[in-house]
Amino acid sequence: MLENKNKFSAFTSAALSDWQVAAREELNGANPSEKLVHRGDGWTIQPFYARNHASPLAPVLSASQNNFLEPRAWHNCPRIQADEARKANEKALEYLRQGADGILFELNDEIDFEVLLRNIEWQYCSLNFLVKKNPAAIAASLWRFMTEKKIAMDQIHGAFFGNIAPANPMPGHFRFGGFQMAPSPSPVEQIASGFNIMSAALKGKFTASAAHVAFSVPIGPDFFMELTKLRAIRTVWRKFLDATKSNVATPLVIHAYSQPWSDKNYEPHGNMLKGTTAAMSAILGGCDTLTVDPENGDHTMMARVARNVSNILREESYFSKVADPVAGAYFIEDLSQQLTDAAWKSIRLPL
């Protein structure tokens, strides 16, 4: 031990001026404070970070009490196009048997929930519904099914993403007030747009519906930006609750999904690599449910690989062991605050 201490004491502390000299030399005389800065819509990334760069933020993620999913808990929910109830049900049961923690059903129209959810034990998984049209009618149909089956809202997990106010805002873990954030090259615009859609839909009903709100968010290939985007969404949500004087005990629910992606430079496994890095950023950023879309959903092996990304990150990479592993990182905290402040300027509160 003494020998190791002596080794570390051989390193002298470096000042900012030392870094600037070394960096300028590597950049052939260019100013590193200008050359290495990256700027975007509402954010700036510096070439280095120190303690004084980070704004003190409240803790973003608390430890989950789910003993199976562990402190950093998320549900692995592969997407199923539910055009035909019976076939969608068969595929859902197959996915659940093969390691999925839940399902994301994409609904293009009304469907028979009795058939779609047959033999699925909802209390042990997360069921989510992404609705493309007729959301009010489909929500009413799902509510009738839940009522007839006497499904306890506090015993199930999931969300209904229909971009509408919940018609029956009952307390529980299932969220009927789910909103879809559209893909955008600007994370600031994406956050602000999503909150404004939610604000407009819940105008006059926000206080009663706040505990039912959830967001479905696309995750792109920019690892750190997507990670901080999810953390910024949670921080904006807290500011939103404070500004509207809403006392909501339950935290915001975030569903993150990685869309199919391809780049000839990374073929033949480009989408697998992108899906994995997107899943990592979504998990570290704090998603509650995660969908990794395969490049071809009809290809059995591609679907299996995409579905198993979550399982490998949990079981072999131990991403579930620490509730908030990036908390306190100066770069992450600073960028999260920048995205929060920039998005907040464009957000309209419900009247």
C-alpha positions, 0 to 999 in steps of 0.5 A: 500500500505504501508503495502505491501511495508513493507512486501516486504522489509522484504526479503533480497537480496540473493547472488550467494554464498547463492544459492550455499550453499542451492543448495549443501545442497539439492544435498547432497554435490554435486557441483550444478554448475556441477550437474545441468548443461545440455549440448547438441550439441552446447548448455549448459543450466546453473542451473540459469541465471542472467543479465550478462548471456544474450547477447544483441540481436536485437528484434526478433518479431515486432508487427503485423499490422493485427487487427484481428490476433492481435500483435502476429499474426499467422495463424491456418493452419490444414493439408489436404492430397490433393490426390483428389482435390474435396475431399480436397477442401470440407474438406478445406472449412469445416475447414475454416468454423469451425475456421481455418485461412488457410490450409496446403495442402500436395501434393504428385503429380500434382493437378488441382488447379481450383478444389482444391481452388474452393470457397476459398477466399484466400485474407482472409486466408493463403494457404500453399502447402507442396510438396513431389515430382515434385515441379517444375511442381506443382509450375508452375501449381500454378503460371499459376492458380494465373496468370489466376485468376489475384490473386494479390501477395500482397493481399494473404498469404502463402508459397510453400514448394518445396525446389526449387528456385522460378521460378517467384520471384514476390514481395508480401506476398506469398512465392514461395521459401519455404524450409522444415527443416527435423526433427533432434534430434539436433536443431543446425543440423536442422537449419544448414541443412535447411539453407544449403539446401536453400543456395544450391537451391538458388545459384546465385539467392539468392539476387533475391529470398531472399524475397520469402524464407520461412521455414517449421519447425517441433516442438518437445516436448521440450518446451524451446528448440523448442521456442528458435530454432525458435528465433535462425532461425530468428537471423541466417536469419539476419546474412545470409542477412548481410553476403550476403549483401542482402537488404530484407525489408520483414522478414522471414516466418516460418511455424511450425508444430507439428507431431503426438506423443504418449507416453504410460505414457500420454495416452489417450490424449498424442498427445493433450497435446504435440500438445498444448505445441508444439503450445505454443512454436511455437507461443512464438518462432514466427511462422507465420503459425501453423499446429497441426497434430491430432493423427488420421486425419480420426478421426473427433473429434481428427482432431477438437481438434487439429484444435482448439488448436490455437483458444483456445490459441488465444481466451482464453489464449490470446497468441496473445495480446503481440508481443514478450512476452519472449523477455528479458528473460535471459535464452531464450536470452542466449540459442537463441544466443548459437543455433545461433552461433553453427548453423552459424559455419556449414552454407554455404553461396551461391556462 
